[in-house]
Amino acid sequence: MVRLPDGSLQIGRGLPGRGAWLCAGSPGCARVAARRGAFGRALRGPVDPAAVERLVGELEAGRPLAEG
């Protein structure tokens, strides 16, 4: 996933921006990372909390994440 300049998140390997790997098969991993503030640290900048919640919600729902 990458952090876009506006602080939102997008999933995709070839997208511009600061990227980080995500354990996409594990909603629990994403929940723990969100609780610990790991998204902002891994992506080296502010991340919109609503974007993190949306990402965690989609993982918990088992929806496939859009690739860029």
N, C-alpha and C positions, 0 to 999 in steps of 0.2 A: 504494500500500500504506500501511497505517497501523501504528504501534507502539501496542499496547494497554498499559494500565497495568502488566501483569505482565511486559512486555518481549518478548512474543511478537509475531509479525507476522501480518497478515491482509490479503488483497487485496480491494479494493473502493473505489469512489468515494465512496459516501455514508456510510462508517463514521465513528464518532466517534474522535477521537484525532489525534495528530500524523501528518500524511501526507507522502508524498514520491512522486515519479514514479519508475518503474523501467523500464529498457529490457527489457521482458518478452520480446521476441523474440530476445534475445541472452544466452544463458547465460554467454558469455565476459565480458560487461559486468558481470553479477552476481558472477562469480568475482573479478574485479579489485576491484570495490567491497567485497566481503567481505574480501579480503586487505588492503586499505588502511584498513579500519575506517570506510568511508563511510556505512554504514547508521546507526550510532550518531550520527555528526555530522549527517547529513541529517535524522534523526528527532529530533534534540536530546534524546537520552536513552539510557540503556542498552538494548541489544537482546540478547536471549538468543542466544548463539552457535549453539545447536541449532536455533533458528528460522531463522537465516540459512542454515545448512547444509541444512535441509529445503527452503527456498525455492530455493536454487541447485540442489539435486538434482532437484526437480520441473521446473525450467526445462531442465536438461540432458536429462531423460527425455522432454521434449516434451509433458508432461502439461498439460492446460489448468488454469489456476489458478482456484480457486473465487472467485467474486465475492460480496461481501456486500451 
